[in-house]
Amino acid sequence: MTGINFVINDKGKKSAVVIDLKKHGKLWEDFYDALKVKQRKNEPRETLQMVKARFNKK
């Protein structure tokens, strides 16, 4: 795939990737969003009612 290059370490394994954002900017956004979701999966959640109540107090 053009615009995507892998960085290979001294053992011959892929260790990083370089993405041409002009070609694949949307791909990066999707990947980044998925990482953020995974990172935040154990954060406390709020129900819709809790959010509405907080805004109604203001």
Protein Blocks (a to p, Z undefined) as FASTA:
>chain_A
ZZiacdddfkopafbdcddfklmmmmmmmmmmmmmmmmmmmgccddfklmmmmmmmZZ
